[in-house]
Amino acid sequence: MLRWLIVVFLALMLINWLHPFLGKLGFGKLPGDLRFKLFGRVWFIPLMSTILLSAVASLIAKLI
């Protein structure tokens, strides 16, 4: 269980670090990415970007 928490934490850090670069490529602005304002804060849920990045990672993993 602890290993999964560490993996999730590292994945979130990596995504956070790559967010500006991926934003320039258009990720986060795809249809299916949710952005809404609640309690005075903007919330962002990148559903379609996550699916697309998962598919790319899966293809890379199968090729290697």
Secondary structure by P-SEA (a helix, b strand, c coil): caaaaaaaaaaaaaaaaaaaaaaaacccccccbbbbbcccbbbbbaaaaaaaaaaaaaaaaaac
